[in-house]
Amino acid sequence: MSSDDQRPQPDEDDERDERGERDESAEPGPGDGPGRRGTPPRPLVLAAAALALAAFAVAVAFGVRWAGAAQSDELAIAQTREDVVAAAGHAATVFTEFDHERADELLAERKRISSESMRREVEETEQQWRDSIAQAELKTTSVVEGVAVEELNLHEGKARVLAVIRVDVANSEGEFSKIQRLQLNLEQDRQGDEQDAAERPWTVSAVSDVRYGASG
């Protein structure tokens, strides 16, 4: 027997297994090369990222504008409240002060800060008011102790205010003989467009008083 006959022959199954392993290892995996399956092309990925970034920028810009608008509205309301309080305090003193020596001055100021309807009412009762304070020879000094805005409508230009006033009443000899405290309800208007509202003053459209207390 020759030496070739004695050499062990390779098993056919082993050869097929080796060829199969080589063939499988030669196939590209799912993550190999530009032709990998299941992964979108790079231009689509970049486009999607750009769209996401743009959407985020729009959301941020909208949020900033919304926050700015809300803050602006709050500032406008706060400023308007201050204007209403100041106007109501001044009106409360003007409509509760009496002085026969300053009748012309007080009446002129009442007309100036009144709405059209309120101004007509002041004019209709002007002579009666003059006669009454001249006969009594009274002088009063009013001091605002508190003002509260109960209603405020910026769109319609209307406000309702509650004011507490201390009124010092002097007799004809100039001696302070009585102190009164009044609670006034004032209704105020601001005519015109809302755009130029800040340039227009608040006027008094109605004044009503409720006796708060008296001492003296």
C-alpha positions in Angstrom: 0.0 0.0 0.0 1.4 3.4 -1.0 1.8 6.3 1.4 -0.9 8.3 -0.4 -3.3 5.6 0.3 -2.4 5.7 4.0 -2.9 9.5 4.2 -6.3 10.4 5.8 -8.8 11.7 3.3 -10.7 14.9 4.3 -14.3 14.3 5.1 -16.8 15.7 2.5 -19.0 17.2 5.2 -16.1 19.1 6.7 -15.3 20.6 3.4 -18.8 21.7 2.9 -18.9 23.3 6.4 -15.7 25.2 5.7 -17.0 26.5 2.4 -20.2 27.6 4.1 -18.4 29.5 6.8 -16.2 31.3 4.3 -19.3 32.2 2.2 -21.2 33.6 5.2 -18.2 35.6 6.5 -17.8 37.1 3.0 -21.4 38.6 3.0 -21.7 42.2 4.2 -23.4 42.7 7.5 -26.4 45.0 8.0 -24.0 47.8 9.2 -21.4 47.4 6.5 -21.0 49.8 3.5 -23.2 52.4 2.0 -25.8 49.8 0.9 -26.8 48.8 4.4 -30.5 48.1 4.8 -32.9 49.9 7.3 -30.8 53.2 7.5 -32.1 56.3 5.6 -29.7 58.1 3.3 -27.6 60.9 4.9 -29.3 63.8 3.1 -32.7 62.8 4.6 -31.2 62.6 8.1 -29.7 66.1 7.7 -33.1 67.5 6.3 -35.0 66.0 9.2 -32.5 67.5 11.7 -32.8 70.9 10.0 -36.7 70.8 10.2 -36.5 69.9 13.9 -34.2 72.7 14.6 -36.4 75.2 12.7 -39.5 74.0 14.6 -37.7 74.5 17.9 -36.6 78.0 16.9 -40.2 78.9 15.9 -41.5 77.5 19.2 -38.9 79.5 21.2 -39.7 82.7 19.3 -43.4 82.3 19.7 -43.0 81.6 23.4 -40.8 84.7 23.9 -43.4 86.9 22.0 -46.3 85.4 24.0 -44.5 86.0 27.3 -43.6 89.6 26.2 -47.2 90.3 25.3 -48.5 88.9 28.6 -46.0 91.0 30.5 -46.9 94.1 28.5 -50.6 93.6 29.3 -49.9 93.3 33.0 -47.8 96.4 32.9 -50.5 98.3 31.1 -53.2 97.2 33.6 -50.9 98.1 36.6 -50.2 101.6 35.1 -53.9 102.1 34.4 -54.8 101.2 38.0 -52.4 103.8 39.2 -53.9 106.4 36.9 -57.4 105.5 38.1 -56.4 105.7 41.8 -54.7 109.1 41.3 -57.7 110.5 39.3 -60.2 109.2 41.8 -58.3 110.6 44.8 -58.2 114.0 43.3 -61.8 113.9 42.3 -62.9 112.8 45.8 -61.2 115.9 47.3 -62.6 118.3 44.7 -66.2 117.1 45.1 -66.1 117.2 48.9 -64.3 120.5 49.5 -66.4 123.6 50.1 -65.0 127.2 50.4 -67.1 130.3 49.8 -63.9 132.2 49.1 -62.7 129.7 46.5 -66.1 128.9 44.9 -65.0 129.8 41.3 -61.8 127.7 41.6 -63.5 124.7 42.9 -66.3 124.8 40.4 -63.9 125.2 37.5 -61.9 122.1 38.7 -65.1 120.1 39.0 -66.1 120.9 35.5 -62.6 120.1 34.2 -62.4 116.6 35.6 -66.0 115.7 34.8 -67.4 113.8 31.9 -69.9 115.6 29.6 -72.9 114.4 31.5 -71.4 115.1 34.9 -70.4 118.6 33.8 -74.0 119.4 32.9 -75.1 118.3 36.3 -72.5 120.5 38.0 -73.6 123.5 35.9 -77.3 122.9 36.7 -76.6 122.9 40.5 -73.9 125.6 40.4 -75.9 128.5 41.7 -77.6 126.5 44.4 -74.1 125.2 45.5 -72.7 128.8 45.6 -75.6 130.1 47.7 -75.5 127.3 50.2 -71.8 127.6 51.0 -71.9 131.4 51.0 -74.7 131.5 53.5 -73.1 128.9 55.8 -69.6 130.4 55.4 -68.2 126.9 55.7 -64.7 125.8 54.7 -63.8 122.1 54.4 -60.5 120.4 53.8 -60.6 116.8 52.4 -57.9 114.2 52.9 -57.9 110.8 51.0 -57.5 107.9 53.4 -57.8 105.1 51.0 -58.8 104.3 47.4 -59.7 100.9 46.0 -60.4 100.0 42.3 -63.4 97.7 42.3 -63.9 97.4 38.6 -61.7 98.2 35.7 -62.4 97.7 32.0 -59.6 98.8 29.7 -61.5 98.0 26.5 -64.6 100.1 27.4 -62.6 102.7 29.3 -64.6 102.4 32.5 -63.7 102.1 36.1 -65.5 102.0 39.5 -63.7 103.2 42.6 -64.3 103.2 46.3 -62.7 106.1 48.2 -62.6 106.9 51.9 -62.3 110.6 52.7 -61.8 112.5 55.9 -63.4 115.9 55.8 -62.4 118.6 58.2 -65.2 121.2 58.5 -64.4 124.8 59.7 -67.0 127.2 61.0 -67.2 130.9 60.1 -64.6 131.8 62.7 -62.1 129.4 61.1 -62.1 126.9 63.9 -62.2 123.3 63.0 -65.3 122.0 64.8 -66.2 118.7 63.1 -64.6 115.8 61.3 -66.5 113.6 59.0 -65.5 110.5 57.2 -67.2 109.7 53.9 -67.2 106.7 51.7 -67.5 107.7 48.1 -68.4 105.6 45.1 -66.9 107.1 41.9 -67.5 106.0 38.4 -64.9 107.1 35.8 -64.7 107.1 32.0 -62.0 107.5 29.5 -63.3 108.3 26.0 -61.7 107.6 22.7 -59.8 104.7 21.1 -57.9 102.2 23.2 -54.7 102.9 21.2 -54.2 106.4 22.5 -55.8 105.7 25.9 -52.7 106.5 27.9 -52.7 110.1 26.6 -56.3 110.7 27.8 -57.3 111.5 31.4 -59.9 109.7 33.4 -63.0 111.8 34.0 -65.7 111.5 36.7 -69.1 110.3 35.4 -70.9 109.8 38.8 -70.3 110.4 42.5 -72.3 109.0 45.3 -71.5 109.1 49.0 -72.5 106.9 52.0 -72.0 108.2 55.5 -69.0 106.4 56.9 -68.8 108.0 60.3 -68.7 111.2 62.2 -67.0 112.7 65.3 -66.8 116.1 66.9 
